[in-house]
Amino acid sequence: MCAPVGAYLQTDRAVFWCSASDLVGIAAWGNPSTEDIELAAQIWERILPQLARRVDIVIDVRRIGAITQPTFARLHELAATRAPGASAVGRQLILNPPGLTGAVIAGFCSQLRTQHEWKCTADDVTGFAWLERSDTDAVRTTIDSLAARGEGDLVPRLRALLVRDLSATVPAAARTLGVSPRSLQRHLAAAGTSFRRELRRARIEAARELLITTTATVESVARSVGCESPSSFIRMFRSITGETPATFRARATAERYAAV
């Protein structure tokens, strides 16, 4: 059976790839469920027999948002019963997310008592250097490209979220969107924006609506859109729109009456 070199298989929250007959991996994102773990195990069982007798494996979970206890328990069970034997794995690289989720994954890996070499790190440059392969630069680019495409365009989803929650933070928004905070910030930077910019944008749009459709004071509007003080709200509004909230309201009101 020929190795599926150059092929990849994408699911809802992961992409499996094979860049060489002795190098395969998975990049996952979001908040995996027990069903995702089951599917991953089934895919691995189909891929591994097609590979070389010794294979390096890269598991990229930097974009994982969180792991629930049932998911962790099922992952532990399957890893103990279905993991490839020591003779099948050369080296195993785990690219880890920061924070508590990363600590949980690192602890999980240390409990497996594998006989092959493995490394757990959040730094992909250090990790791929440890693999000591000549093809790792291309592999890094491929992983980032496939994972980014799988995660989808987060900017419209974030904007829709901020319309509903003007007090959202990066960690909270990332959890809701099913990605890691680092992944969310990376996507925003690639789109030429930032979380702070998008939050300011959402607050200004909400403020405009309130200034036009209600008689609420500027102080009340500032509180409603999550600004710390009326003065900071006025500065933000003017920096983005070029006019103060009071000037905007007066102009919008005059234009509305002129159109009647």
C-alpha positions in Angstrom: 0.0 0.0 0.0 1.5 3.4 -1.0 2.0 6.1 1.6 -0.4 9.1 1.0 2.5 11.6 0.6 1.3 15.1 0.0 -2.2 14.3 1.0 -4.3 15.7 3.9 -7.7 14.9 5.4 -9.7 17.6 7.2 -12.4 17.2 9.8 -14.4 19.8 11.7 -11.6 20.5 14.2 -8.4 18.9 12.8 -6.4 18.3 9.7 -4.3 15.2 9.2 -1.3 15.5 6.8 1.4 13.4 5.3 4.5 15.2 3.9 6.7 12.1 3.6 6.5 8.4 4.0 8.2 8.9 7.4 6.6 12.2 8.5 2.9 12.7 9.4 1.0 14.8 11.7 -2.2 16.4 12.9 -3.1 20.0 13.6 -6.1 20.6 15.8 -8.1 23.7 16.8 -11.1 24.7 18.9 -12.5 22.7 21.7 -12.3 18.9 20.8 -15.1 16.6 21.8 -15.0 12.9 22.6 -16.3 12.3 19.1 -13.3 14.2 17.7 -11.0 11.9 19.6 -12.8 8.8 18.4 -12.5 10.0 14.8 -8.9 10.9 15.1 -8.1 7.4 16.4 -9.9 5.8 13.5 -8.0 7.9 11.0 -4.7 7.2 12.6 -5.4 3.4 12.4 -6.0 3.8 8.6 -3.0 6.0 7.9 -0.2 4.3 10.0 -0.1 1.0 8.1 0.6 2.9 4.8 3.7 4.6 6.2 7.4 3.6 6.6 8.4 1.2 9.4 9.7 4.2 11.4 7.8 7.4 11.3 8.1 10.9 12.9 4.8 12.3 14.2 4.0 16.0 14.7 0.9 16.8 16.9 0.1 20.5 16.7 -2.4 21.5 19.4 -1.4 25.1 19.8 -4.8 26.2 18.5 -6.8 24.1 21.0 -9.0 26.3 23.2 -9.8 23.9 26.0 -10.1 20.2 26.8 -13.0 19.0 28.9 -12.7 16.2 31.4 -14.7 13.6 29.3 -12.5 14.4 26.3 -9.3 14.1 28.3 -10.5 10.8 29.8 -11.3 9.3 26.4 -8.0 10.6 25.0 -6.1 8.9 27.8 -8.0 5.6 27.3 -7.4 5.5 23.5 -3.8 6.5 23.8 -3.2 3.6 26.2 -4.9 1.0 24.1 -4.3 2.1 20.5 -1.0 4.1 20.4 1.5 2.8 17.8 4.2 0.6 19.2 7.7 1.9 20.0 9.0 0.2 16.8 6.7 2.3 14.7 7.6 5.8 16.0 10.9 7.5 15.6 10.3 10.8 17.3 7.1 12.5 18.4 6.8 16.3 18.5 3.9 17.9 20.4 3.4 21.6 19.8 1.6 22.9 22.8 -0.6 25.9 23.6 0.3 28.2 26.4 -1.4 28.3 29.8 -3.4 25.6 31.6 -4.4 23.7 28.5 -0.7 23.3 27.6 0.2 22.2 31.1 -2.6 19.5 31.0 -1.4 18.2 27.6 2.3 18.2 28.7 1.3 16.3 31.8 -0.7 13.8 29.8 2.2 13.1 27.5 4.5 12.5 30.4 2.1 9.8 31.8 2.2 7.7 28.6 5.6 6.2 29.3 6.4 5.9 25.6 9.7 4.2 24.6 10.3 6.5 21.7 11.8 10.0 21.9 9.3 12.9 22.3 9.3 16.6 22.9 6.6 19.0 24.1 7.1 22.7 23.3 5.1 25.8 22.4 7.9 27.0 20.1 7.6 25.4 16.6 11.1 26.6 15.6 12.7 24.8 18.5 10.5 21.8 18.1 11.2 21.3 14.4 14.9 21.8 15.0 14.7 19.0 17.4 13.4 16.7 14.7 16.6 17.3 12.7 14.9 17.0 9.3 15.7 18.9 6.2 12.0 19.3 5.1 10.7 21.0 8.3 10.5 24.5 6.9 8.0 23.4 4.2 6.1 21.3 6.8 5.7 24.3 9.1 4.3 26.4 6.3 1.9 23.6 5.3 0.7 23.1 8.8 0.0 26.8 9.4 -1.8 27.1 6.0 -4.0 24.0 6.5 -4.9 24.9 10.1 -5.7 28.5 9.3 -8.0 27.4 6.5 -9.7 24.9 8.7 -10.3 27.4 11.5 -12.1 29.6 8.9 -12.3 33.4 8.8 -12.6 34.4 12.4 -12.9 38.1 11.8 -16.6 38.2 10.7 -17.4 35.7 13.6 -15.7 37.9 16.1 -17.5 41.0 14.9 -20.8 39.2 15.2 -19.8 38.2 18.8 -18.8 41.7 19.8 -22.2 43.1 18.7 -23.7 40.8 21.3 -21.0 41.3 24.0 -19.2 44.7 24.2 -17.4 43.6 27.3 -15.7 40.6 25.8 -12.0 39.9 26.4 -9.6 38.1 24.2 -9.7 34.8 26.3 -13.5 34.9 26.5 -14.0 35.6 22.8 -11.5 32.9 21.9 -13.4 30.3 24.0 -16.7 31.3 22.4 -15.2 31.0 18.9 -13.6 27.7 19.7 -10.0 28.7 19.2 -7.0 29.6 21.4 -6.3 33.3 22.2 -3.0 33.1 20.3 -4.8 31.7 17.2 -7.4 34.5 17.4 -4.8 37.2 17.6 -2.8 35.7 14.8 -5.8 35.6 12.5 -6.7 39.2 13.3 -3.1 40.4 12.7 -3.1 38.5 9.3 -6.3 40.4 8.5 -4.7 43.7 9.3 -6.6 44.3 12.5 -6.5 43.6 16.2 -8.9 42.6 19.0 -8.6 46.1 20.5 -9.5 47.7 17.1 -12.4 45.4 16.5 -13.8 46.1 20.0 -13.5 49.8 19.5 -15.2 49.5 16.2 -18.1 47.5 17.8 -18.5 50.0 20.6 -18.6 53.0 18.2 -21.3 51.3 16.1 -23.3 50.6 19.2 -22.8 54.1 20.4 -24.0 55.6 17.1 -27.1 53.6 17.3 -27.9 54.8 20.8 -27.1 58.4 20.0 -29.5 58.3 17.1 -32.4 56.3 18.5 -32.5 57.3 22.1 -32.2 60.4 24.3 -29.7 58.8 26.6 -26.9 61.1 27.9 -23.4 60.8 26.6 -22.4 59.5 30.1 -25.1 56.8 29.8 -24.1 55.8 26.3 -20.5 55.5 27.4 -21.5 53.1 30.2 -23.7 51.1 27.9 -20.9 50.4 25.4 -18.4 49.5 28.1 -16.2 52.5 28.3 -14.5 53.3 31.6 -15.4 57.0 31.6 -17.3 59.6 29.5 -14.0 61.3 28.7 -12.4 58.1 27.4 -15.5 57.4 25.4 -15.5 60.9 23.8 -11.8 60.6 22.9 -12.4 57.2 21.3 -15.5 58.4 19.4 -13.7 61.5 18.1 -10.6 59.6 17.1 -12.6 57.2 15.0 -15.4 59.4 13.6 -13.8 62.8 13.6 -16.5 64.4 15.7 -17.7 64.3 19.3 -20.8 62.2 20.3 -22.7 65.5 20.9 -21.8 66.8 17.4 -22.6 63.5 15.8 -26.1 63.4 17.5 -26.9 67.0 16.5 -25.9 66.4 12.9 -27.7 63.1 12.6 -30.8 64.6 14.2 -30.8 67.5 11.8 -30.3 65.3 8.8 -33.2 63.1 9.9 -35.6 66.0 10.2 -34.4 67.5 6.9 -35.3 64.2 5.2 -38.9 64.2 6.5 
